[in-house]
């Protein structure tokens, strides 16, 4: 199923305290490892300049939590904008 068609998006927002990653995958492209591959690559690149990379994930977004875990993020005790903060350290 994997081809050159768009699969979703991944982005980084740079803040003073951490780089924040966000991602989404189109429904027809889910469950193929696309998000984990993109997030892992972006996180590695961000760590070249930023010691902390974070993601804000809703408590009910189990798929996004699974992606974060696969990429080495750990849930913190903090929240931001009503979502749990997950952190990846270099």
Phi, psi and omega per residue, in radians:
X1 nan -0.392 -3.090
X2 -1.291 2.289 3.129
X3 -2.608 -2.769 -3.119
X4 -1.580 0.092 3.129
X5 -1.224 2.613 3.107
X6 -0.985 2.494 -3.133
X7 -2.000 -0.332 -3.089
X8 2.704 -2.610 -3.136
X9 -2.613 2.761 3.024
X10 -2.456 2.480 -3.112
X11 -2.525 2.820 3.057
X12 -2.256 2.404 3.014
X13 -2.033 2.115 -3.091
X14 -1.582 2.182 3.086
X15 -2.146 2.939 3.141
X16 -1.039 -0.766 -3.023
X17 -1.511 -0.415 -3.099
X18 -2.937 2.818 2.969
X19 -1.637 2.295 -3.122
X20 -1.808 2.285 3.077
X21 -1.869 2.600 3.051
X22 -2.476 2.664 -3.070
X23 -2.753 2.706 3.050
X24 -2.652 2.549 3.126
X25 -2.161 2.386 3.108
X26 -1.077 2.478 -3.045
X27 -0.883 -0.730 -3.084
X28 -1.274 -0.163 -3.127
X29 -1.878 0.018 -3.105
X30 -1.262 2.778 3.081
X31 1.226 0.465 3.073
X32 -2.146 0.154 3.102
X33 1.427 0.152 -3.093
X34 -1.099 -0.823 -3.104
X35 -1.111 -0.808 -3.119
X36 -1.077 -0.722 3.129
X37 -1.109 -0.790 -3.121
X38 -1.191 -0.762 -3.126
X39 -1.154 -0.720 3.117
X40 -1.081 -0.759 3.139
X41 -1.143 -0.783 3.137
X42 -1.135 -0.731 -3.141
X43 -1.083 -0.780 3.111
X44 -1.055 -0.749 3.136
X45 -1.134 -0.759 -3.132
X46 -1.108 -0.620 -3.127
X47 -1.144 -0.223 3.056
X48 -1.126 -0.452 -3.103
X49 -2.154 -0.311 -3.004
X50 -2.273 2.169 -3.130
X51 -1.226 -0.454 -3.100
X52 -2.109 2.274 3.027
X53 -2.142 2.291 -3.078
X54 -2.232 2.792 3.033
X55 -2.398 2.421 3.050
X56 -1.713 2.154 -3.040
X57 -2.324 2.278 3.109
X58 -1.145 2.563 -3.121
X59 -1.055 -0.523 -3.101
X60 -1.600 0.037 -3.130
X61 -1.643 1.325 -3.062
X62 -1.142 -0.597 3.134
X63 -1.130 -0.760 3.133
X64 -1.170 -0.644 3.078
X65 -1.098 -0.686 3.122
X66 -1.133 -0.702 3.085
X67 -1.069 -0.825 -3.124
X68 -1.037 -0.788 3.127
X69 -1.063 -0.788 3.140
X70 -1.057 -0.507 -3.109
X71 -1.604 0.042 3.066
X72 1.618 0.202 3.074
X73 -1.393 2.592 3.115
X74 -2.171 2.346 3.125
X75 -1.198 2.297 3.091
X76 -1.669 3.123 3.062
X77 -1.554 0.105 -3.088
X78 -1.692 2.797 2.999
X79 -2.237 2.731 3.085
X80 -2.529 2.136 3.126
X81 1.067 0.527 3.125
X82 1.434 0.073 3.132
X83 -2.058 2.676 3.110
X84 -1.224 2.461 3.087
X85 -1.631 2.199 3.059
X86 -1.911 2.413 -3.050
X87 -2.198 2.470 3.036
X88 -2.095 2.238 3.117
X89 -1.974 2.602 -3.108
X90 -1.349 nan nan
